[in-house]
Amino acid sequence: MSVDLDEEEVFEDVRERVDDPMRRLFAEYGRENAFQFVVGFVSSIGARVLDLVPPLLLSVAVDAIFLQNKSYSLWLVPDAWLPSDRGAQLWLTVGIIAAAFLVGAAFHWTRNWGWNSFAQNIQHDVRTDTYDKMQRLNMEFFADKQTGELMSILSNDVNRLERFLNDGMNSFFRLSIMVVAIAVILLNTNWQLALVALGVVPLIALFTKKFIDVIQPKYAEVRSSVGQLNSRLENNLGGIQVIKAANTESFESDRVDDVSEDYFDANWDAIDTRIKFFPGLRLLSGIGFVVTFVIGGLWVIDQPLGPLSGDLQAGEFVLFILLTQRFIWPMAQFGKKCGHSRTHGTAGFRPRTPEMSLAF
């Protein structure tokens, strides 16, 4: 048991000594897959922008077509090009929304193809290069390493890298685009209500940071305990003939039970923290939605609170409600993914052993 702990400490030291692992990873492997990266990145921008078209046009339709308290106008489209008849305006709005859904679906497909292809190619290259480097090491390295630990490097660690490149980076770019685009739209529509709607964002960021700080050491314990469990199972199954010959089945079962219990306790401690985190984020996002709804709703019926000034049209209020949900709730989900990926060692990826770092 002590040997396993010493090895885990050595691996942690190696992770800390690796300089700019993500930069090195992209320098070595990203260039060969630059096309897939660009496709995924550009498609993410296109998909996110088109996702915002329907609520924008719905806001315009409510105020200009249904309530007729504003003139019909569209961003980036000269007014001279727009029809004056309400029926024609409605059909134009419907046509643009339908086109946005159609083209947006194509962008979502190319986005998923780009990110998945990028992640899978790098995963394959890192795994094969790591194995190639590992098998060229001298026998002294293998003498004090467990087979289960080496298998974990080639399988679990590389799979975590793939999940980060595909899911983590995809979520990061998607959130970044949404934050910028929605913030611009809300501030341009009504900057006062925009400050109210976005006020919960710093709280979500602080809550997520606190979660990561708390759960990181817990998942470090999970990684250590699962490594010990795998090593114990690998040793026992590999030496099953010796165990049977010595009639020590009960003793070995107790040893497996002990390490399995350690893993259970460590993993449940992390799970318990994680399952409390997401409801907390949901509560924060709900507070942001309710506050925006109350303040905006009062404003629409000509009862603005405090220093709020000017008019807020019903369509603009609908736009705020829709975009607030599209903004805050994805941020909450990203906070969960961010915490999960960082605590599993994928964000800010660190090679698990010196040999793995040689692969890039």
C-alpha positions in Angstrom: 0.0 0.0 0.0 2.8 2.4 0.8 4.5 1.8 -2.5 1.3 2.8 -4.3 1.1 6.0 -2.3 4.7 6.8 -3.0 4.1 6.3 -6.7 1.1 8.5 -6.6 3.1 11.3 -5.0 5.7 11.0 -7.6 3.1 11.3 -10.3 1.6 14.4 -8.7 5.1 15.9 -8.6 5.6 15.2 -12.3 2.2 16.8 -13.2 3.3 20.0 -11.3 6.6 20.2 -13.1 5.2 20.0 -16.6 5.3 23.5 -18.1 2.4 24.7 -20.3 1.0 21.1 -21.0 -1.9 22.4 -23.2 0.4 24.6 -25.3 2.7 21.7 -25.8 -0.2 19.4 -26.6 -1.5 21.7 -29.3 1.9 22.5 -30.7 2.7 18.8 -31.2 -0.7 17.5 -32.2 -3.0 20.5 -32.9 -1.3 21.5 -36.1 -2.0 18.2 -37.8 -5.7 18.7 -36.9 -6.0 22.4 -37.5 -8.7 22.0 -40.1 -11.1 20.1 -37.7 -10.4 22.7 -35.0 -11.2 25.6 -37.4 -14.4 23.9 -38.6 -15.5 23.3 -35.0 -14.7 26.8 -33.9 -16.3 28.6 -36.8 -19.4 26.4 -36.7 -19.7 27.1 -33.0 -19.9 30.8 -33.7 -22.4 30.3 -36.6 -24.6 28.0 -34.5 -24.7 30.2 -31.5 -25.4 33.4 -33.5 -28.3 31.7 -35.4 -29.7 30.3 -32.2 -30.3 34.0 -31.1 -32.2 34.9 -34.3 -35.7 33.4 -33.3 -36.0 35.3 -29.9 -34.8 38.5 -31.6 -37.4 38.2 -34.3 -40.1 37.2 -31.8 -39.4 40.5 -30.0 -39.7 42.4 -33.2 -42.9 40.6 -34.2 -44.6 41.2 -30.8 -44.0 45.0 -30.8 -44.1 45.8 -34.5 -46.6 43.3 -35.9 -49.0 42.3 -33.1 -49.0 45.3 -30.8 -48.0 47.9 -33.4 -46.2 50.1 -30.9 -43.0 50.2 -32.9 -42.0 50.3 -36.5 -40.9 47.0 -38.2 -37.1 46.9 -38.5 -34.4 44.3 -38.6 -30.8 44.5 -37.6 -28.4 45.0 -40.6 -31.3 45.2 -43.0 -32.2 48.6 -44.6 -35.8 49.7 -43.9 -36.4 50.3 -47.6 -36.0 46.5 -48.2 -38.7 45.6 -45.7 -42.4 45.3 -46.5 -45.0 47.7 -45.1 -47.9 45.2 -45.0 -48.3 43.4 -41.6 -49.0 40.1 -43.3 -45.9 40.3 -45.5 -43.9 41.3 -42.4 -45.2 38.2 -40.6 -44.3 35.9 -43.4 -40.9 37.4 -43.8 -40.3 36.9 -40.0 -41.4 33.3 -40.2 -39.2 32.7 -43.3 -36.1 34.1 -41.6 -36.7 32.1 -38.4 -37.2 28.9 -40.5 -34.0 29.6 -42.4 -32.1 30.3 -39.1 -33.2 26.9 -37.8 -32.3 25.1 -41.0 -28.8 26.7 -41.4 -28.3 26.5 -37.6 -28.9 22.7 -37.7 -26.2 22.4 -40.4 -23.8 24.4 -38.2 -24.5 22.2 -35.2 -23.7 19.2 -37.3 -20.4 20.6 -38.6 -19.5 21.9 -35.1 -20.0 18.4 -33.6 -18.0 16.8 -36.5 -15.2 19.3 -36.1 -14.8 19.0 -32.3 -15.3 15.2 -32.2 -12.9 14.6 -35.0 -10.3 17.0 -33.5 -10.6 15.2 -30.1 -10.6 11.7 -31.4 -7.5 12.2 -33.6 -5.5 13.7 -30.8 -6.6 11.0 -28.4 -5.4 8.3 -30.9 -2.1 10.0 -31.5 -1.4 10.6 -27.8 -2.2 7.0 -26.9 -0.1 5.4 -29.6 2.8 7.8 -29.0 2.7 7.2 -25.2 2.7 3.5 -25.7 5.6 3.8 -28.2 7.6 5.9 -25.7 6.7 3.6 -22.8 7.8 0.4 -24.5 11.2 1.8 -25.3 12.0 2.4 -21.6 14.3 0.0 -19.8 13.1 -2.8 -17.6 13.9 -0.9 -14.4 10.8 1.3 -15.1 8.5 -1.7 -15.3 10.0 -3.4 -12.3 8.4 -1.0 -9.8 5.2 -0.2 -11.8 1.9 -2.0 -11.6 0.3 -3.2 -14.9 -3.0 -1.7 -13.8 -1.4 1.7 -13.3 0.1 1.6 -16.8 -3.2 0.5 -18.3 -4.9 3.4 -16.5 -2.5 5.8 -18.2 -3.1 4.4 -21.7 -6.9 4.1 -21.2 -8.5 6.3 -18.5 -6.1 9.3 -18.7 -6.2 9.6 -22.5 -10.0 9.2 -22.5 -10.2 12.1 -20.1 -8.1 14.2 -22.4 -10.5 13.3 -25.3 -13.5 14.3 -23.2 -11.9 17.6 -22.3 -11.0 18.4 -25.9 -14.4 17.5 -27.2 -16.8 18.4 -24.4 -14.8 20.9 -22.3 -13.5 23.1 -25.2 -16.7 22.9 -27.0 -18.6 24.2 -24.0 -16.0 26.9 -23.3 -16.3 28.3 -26.8 -20.0 28.0 -26.9 -20.4 29.8 -23.6 -17.9 32.5 -24.6 -19.8 33.2 -27.8 -23.2 33.2 -26.0 -21.9 35.6 -23.3 -20.6 38.1 -25.8 -23.5 37.9 -28.2 -26.3 38.0 -25.6 -24.6 40.7 -23.6 -24.4 42.9 -26.7 -28.0 42.3 -27.6 -29.3 43.0 -24.1 -27.2 46.1 -23.6 -28.2 47.4 -26.9 -31.9 46.7 -26.2 -32.1 48.2 -22.7 -28.8 48.6 -20.8 -30.6 49.2 -17.4 -32.5 45.9 -17.4 -29.4 44.2 -18.9 -27.4 45.0 -15.8 -30.2 43.4 -13.7 -30.4 40.3 -15.9 -26.6 39.8 -15.9 -26.1 40.7 -12.2 -26.2 37.0 -11.1 -23.3 36.1 -13.4 -20.5 37.1 -10.9 -22.3 35.0 -8.2 -22.3 32.0 -10.5 -18.6 32.5 -11.2 -17.7 32.7 -7.5 -19.9 29.7 -6.6 -18.2 27.7 -9.3 -14.7 28.7 -8.2 -15.6 27.7 -4.6 -16.9 24.3 -5.8 -13.7 23.6 -7.7 -11.5 24.6 -4.7 -13.4 22.2 -2.5 -13.8 19.3 -4.7 -10.3 19.2 -6.3 -8.6 17.5 -3.4 -11.5 15.1 -3.1 -11.1 13.9 -6.6 -7.3 13.6 -6.1 -8.2 11.2 -3.4 -10.5 9.3 -5.7 -7.8 9.0 -8.3 -5.4 7.6 -5.7 -7.9 5.2 -4.3 -9.0 3.8 -7.7 -5.4 3.3 -8.6 -4.8 1.3 -5.4 -8.0 -0.7 -6.1 -7.0 -1.5 -9.7 -3.5 -2.5 -8.5 -4.9 -4.8 -5.8 -7.3 -6.5 -8.3 -4.6 -6.9 -10.9 -2.2 -8.4 -8.4 -4.7 -10.8 -7.0 -6.1 -12.0 -10.4 -2.6 -12.3 -11.8 -1.5 -14.4 -8.8 -4.7 -16.4 -8.4 -2.8 -19.7 -8.5 -0.6 -18.7 -5.6 -3.6 -17.5 -3.6 -5.4 -20.9 -4.1 -2.3 -22.9 -3.4 -1.7 -21.0 -0.1 -5.4 -21.1 0.8 -5.5 -17.4 1.5 -8.8 -16.6 -0.4 -10.4 -15.1 2.7 -7.4 -12.9 3.5 -7.2 -11.6 0.0 -11.0 -10.9 -0.1 -10.6 -8.8 3.0 -7.8 -6.9 1.4 -9.9 -6.2 -1.7 -12.8 -5.2 0.6 -10.6 -2.7 2.4 -9.3 -0.9 -0.8 -12.8 -1.0 -2.3 -14.2 0.6 0.8 -11.5 3.3 0.6 -12.6 4.0 -3.0 -16.2 4.0 -2.1 -15.7 6.5 0.7 -13.6 8.8 -1.4 -15.9 8.6 -4.4 -19.0 9.2 -2.4 -17.5 12.2 -0.7 -16.9 13.7 -4.1 -20.3 12.7 -5.4 -22.0 14.2 -2.4 -20.3 17.5 -3.0 -21.1 17.5 -6.7 -24.8 16.7 -6.3 -25.1 19.7 -3.9 -23.4 22.0 -6.4 -25.7 21.8 -9.4 -28.9 22.5 -7.4 -27.1 25.5 -5.9 -26.4 26.8 -9.4 -30.0 26.1 -10.5 -31.1 28.2 -7.5 -28.9 31.1 -8.5 -30.1 31.0 -12.1 -33.7 30.9 -10.9 -33.1 33.9 -8.7 -31.7 35.8 -11.7 -34.7 34.8 -13.8 -37.3 35.8 -11.2 -35.6 39.2 -10.5 -35.5 40.0 -14.2 -39.1 38.9 -14.6 -40.4 41.0 -11.7 -38.5 44.2 -12.5 -39.1 43.9 -16.3 -42.8 43.0 -15.8 -43.4 46.0 -13.5 -41.6 48.2 -16.0 -43.8 47.0 -18.9 -47.0 48.0 -16.9 -45.5 51.4 -16.3 -44.3 50.8 -12.7 -40.5 51.0 -13.1 -38.6 50.5 -9.8 -36.1 52.9 -8.3 -33.9 54.8 -10.8 -35.1 53.0 -13.9 -36.2 55.4 -16.6 -37.5 55.2 -20.1 -39.9 52.7 -21.7 -39.8 48.9 -21.9 -41.9 47.4 -24.6 -43.6 44.0 -24.3 -41.5 42.5 -27.1 -38.3 43.7 -25.5 -39.4 42.2 -22.2 -40.0 38.8 -23.9 -36.5 39.1 -25.5 -35.0 39.6 -22.0 -36.8 36.6 -20.5 -35.8 34.3 -23.4 -32.2 35.4 -23.5 -31.7 35.4 -19.7 -32.6 31.7 -19.7 -30.4 31.0 -22.7 -27.5 32.8 -20.9 -27.7 32.0 -17.2 -28.8 28.3 -17.4 -26.0 27.3 -19.9 -23.6 29.1 -17.6 -24.7 26.9 -14.7 -24.3 23.8 -16.8 -20.9 24.9 -17.9 -19.9 25.5 -14.3 -20.8 21.9 -13.5 -18.8 20.6 -16.5 -15.9 22.9 -15.6 -15.8 21.7 -12.1 -16.1 18.0 -13.2 -13.4 18.3 -15.9 -10.9 20.2 -13.8 -11.2 17.9 -10.8 -10.7 14.9 -13.1 -7.4 16.4 -14.4 -8.5 17.3 -17.9 -8.8 21.0 -17.9 -5.2 22.3 -17.7 -4.3 18.8 -18.7 -1.3 17.3 -16.8 0.4 14.1 -18.0 0.1 11.3 -15.5 3.7 10.1 -15.7 7.0 11.3 -17.0 6.7 8.7 -19.8 3.4 10.2 -20.9 4.9 13.7 -21.0 7.5 12.4 -23.4 4.6 11.7 -25.9 4.3 15.5 -26.3 
